[in-house]
Amino acid sequence: MRCILHRAVKGEFNSKHCPIFPAYYNTICAPIARLCMKGAKLIYSSKTERSLRYIEMSENQPTIESPKRERVRQQFAELCASGFPVNKLEARFAQGLDQFDLFNKLPFVQQIGVDMANQRVVVGTTCAFLRKTKDEPWRIIGEFIVTMKKMPADFQCFNITKTIDGYHHPHVNDSGIMCINNRQEIQLLLADGDYLEAFKIIWAALNTTNGAPYSVASADKWPVLPEET
């Protein structure tokens, strides 16, 4: 059976770091790290790495150079620069290269791919966790494949670890569409070729809930992260 990522990139699956983010680190990464240090792999099974081997992707290893990684990097920069006037292409392409390198430094990004046929950036994430309040337990949501497109500007989020009645997240429906107030901000960033900033907002949302627009997949329906012992 072909993996979910392969199907997503082919358009067949459509029914369904931390200096950059100090607040994210303090509220999510640090507590989760303390809980998981003794064996995160016992808590959830990582599927992203297995999925990504089916398509040409750039692994999140920014210090390792390879022809494959550089090819994906060049394609990523092409997407960032696409649609801009000729007099701005060189500068936007250079910005795209830098953006790709920064993308690969994010600890919650496992791999990045470019689907040139459909003009999409495809990102494989680590596991997302969330809780409604500090008094409630952390919930294991899962690893995601996030697809982002510049023209027309749009994105989808597919949970490759678990779904609840087909829903990928308390705020993501069975088609991978996220219910989020700042959707227009994300779309404007994508239209401008800023996949990095758009993804940061998306990832923060995947680790947050303020109630669930989709009650069938509300936070309390997701597995509880075992407490630290």
C-alpha positions in Angstrom: 0.0 0.0 0.0 1.3 3.4 -0.9 2.0 5.7 2.1 -0.3 8.7 2.9 2.4 11.2 2.0 2.9 9.7 -1.5 -0.8 9.8 -2.0 -1.1 13.4 -0.8 1.6 14.6 -3.1 0.0 12.9 -6.0 -3.3 14.5 -5.2 -4.9 11.2 -4.3 -5.4 11.8 -0.5 -7.8 14.7 -0.3 -10.7 13.3 1.8 -9.4 13.6 4.9 13.5 24.5 16.4 13.3 26.9 19.4 14.7 30.3 19.3 12.2 31.3 16.7 9.3 30.3 18.8 10.1 31.0 22.5 6.5 30.9 23.6 6.0 27.7 21.7 9.1 26.2 23.4 8.2 27.3 26.9 4.6 26.1 26.8 4.8 23.0 24.7 8.3 21.8 23.8 9.9 21.9 27.3 7.1 20.2 29.1 6.7 17.5 26.4 10.4 17.0 26.3 10.5 16.3 30.1 7.7 13.8 29.7 9.1 12.1 26.7 12.9 12.0 27.4 12.6 8.5 28.9 11.3 7.0 25.6 9.1 9.0 23.3 9.0 6.1 20.8 7.1 4.1 23.4 4.4 6.8 23.3 3.7 7.1 19.6 5.0 5.4 16.5 6.8 7.8 14.2 5.4 7.5 10.7 6.7 10.6 8.9 10.1 9.2 8.3 8.7 6.0 6.8 6.3 8.0 4.7 8.9 10.4 3.2 11.1 7.7 1.7 8.5 7.3 -1.0 9.2 10.7 -2.5 12.2 12.8 -3.1 12.4 14.9 0.0 15.0 16.8 1.9 15.7 15.4 5.3 16.0 17.8 8.2 19.8 17.6 8.3 21.0 21.1 7.4 24.6 20.3 7.9 24.6 17.5 5.3 25.0 18.4 1.7 23.8 16.1 -1.1 22.7 16.4 -4.8 19.2 15.4 -3.7 19.0 18.0 -1.0 20.3 20.8 -3.2 17.8 19.8 -6.0 14.9 20.1 -3.6 16.4 23.4 -2.2 16.5 24.8 -5.8 13.0 23.7 -6.5 11.8 25.3 -3.3 13.4 28.6 -4.2 11.8 28.4 -7.7 8.3 28.1 -6.1 9.1 31.1 -3.7 10.1 33.2 -6.7 7.4 32.2 -9.1 5.0 34.9 -10.2 7.3 37.8 -9.5 8.4 40.3 -12.1 11.7 39.5 -13.9 13.5 42.4 -12.1 12.7 40.7 -8.7 13.3 37.1 -9.6 17.0 36.9 -8.6 16.4 38.5 -5.2 13.3 36.4 -4.5 15.1 33.2 -5.6 18.0 34.0 -3.2 15.5 34.6 -0.4 13.9 31.3 -1.2 17.3 29.5 -0.7 17.7 31.2 2.6 14.2 30.4 3.6 14.7 26.7 2.8 17.8 26.6 5.0 15.9 28.2 7.9 13.0 25.7 7.4 15.5 22.8 7.9 16.5 24.2 11.2 13.1 24.0 12.7 13.1 21.0 15.1 9.5 20.2 14.5 10.1 19.7 10.8 11.3 16.2 9.8 11.5 16.6 6.0 10.5 19.0 3.3 9.5 18.2 -0.3 8.5 20.0 -3.4 5.7 18.8 -5.7 6.6 20.7 -8.8 3.8 19.2 -10.9 1.2 20.7 -8.5 3.3 23.7 -7.4 3.2 22.6 -3.7 5.6 22.5 -0.8 5.1 19.4 1.3 6.3 19.4 5.0 6.5 16.3 7.3 6.3 17.3 10.9 7.1 15.7 14.3 4.2 14.9 16.6 1.9 17.6 17.6 0.6 17.9 21.2 -2.0 20.1 22.8 -4.1 20.8 25.8 -7.0 23.2 26.4 -5.7 24.6 29.8 -2.6 24.1 31.9 -4.7 22.0 34.3 -5.6 19.5 31.7 -3.5 16.6 30.4 -1.5 16.9 27.2 -3.1 15.1 24.3 -1.1 13.3 21.6 -2.5 14.5 18.2 0.1 13.0 15.8 2.5 13.7 13.0 1.3 15.7 10.0 1.9 16.2 6.4 1.2 19.9 5.6 0.8 20.9 2.0 1.1 24.6 1.0 0.3 26.1 -2.4 1.1 29.6 -3.6 -1.3 30.0 -6.5 -4.1 29.8 -5.5 -2.9 30.3 -1.9 -4.1 27.5 0.2 -2.9 24.7 2.6 -4.1 21.4 4.0 -3.1 19.4 7.0 -3.2 15.6 7.1 -2.6 13.6 10.3 -0.7 10.5 9.4 -0.7 9.0 12.9 -4.4 9.1 13.8 -7.7 10.5 12.9 -11.0 10.7 14.9 -13.9 9.7 12.6 -11.8 10.9 9.7 -11.0 14.3 11.4 -7.3 15.1 11.5 -7.3 17.5 14.5 -9.9 19.3 16.7 -9.6 22.1 14.2 -9.0 20.2 10.9 -11.8 18.5 9.1 -11.8 15.3 7.1 -10.6 17.1 4.0 -7.5 18.5 5.8 -9.0 22.0 5.9 -8.1 23.9 9.1 -10.7 26.1 10.8 -8.5 29.1 11.9 -9.2 32.7 12.4 -6.1 34.0 10.6 -6.5 31.9 7.5 -6.3 35.1 5.4 -2.9 36.0 7.0 -1.6 32.5 6.0 -2.9 32.9 2.5 -1.3 36.3 2.1 2.1 34.8 3.2 1.7 31.9 0.8 0.8 34.2 -2.1 4.0 36.2 -1.3 6.1 33.0 -1.4 6.7 33.0 2.4 6.1 29.3 3.1 8.2 29.5 6.3 6.2 32.1 8.1 2.9 30.5 6.9 4.0 27.1 8.2 5.0 28.6 11.6 1.4 29.8 12.1 0.0 26.5 10.9 2.2 24.5 13.2 1.3 26.7 16.2 -2.3 26.1 15.4 -1.8 22.3 15.3 -0.5 22.5 18.9 -3.4 24.7 20.1 -7.0 24.4 20.8 -9.5 26.9 22.2 -12.5 24.6 21.9 -13.3 22.5 18.9 -15.3 23.6 15.9 -15.6 19.9 15.2 -17.0 18.4 18.4 -16.6 14.8 17.0 -12.8 15.4 17.2 -12.6 17.6 20.3 -9.4 17.5 22.4 -10.8 15.1 24.9 -11.2 12.4 22.2 -7.4 12.2 21.6 -5.0 10.0 23.5 -3.6 11.3 26.8 0.2 11.7 27.0 1.4 9.5 30.0 2.4 11.6 33.0 6.0 11.9 34.0 7.1 9.3 36.5 
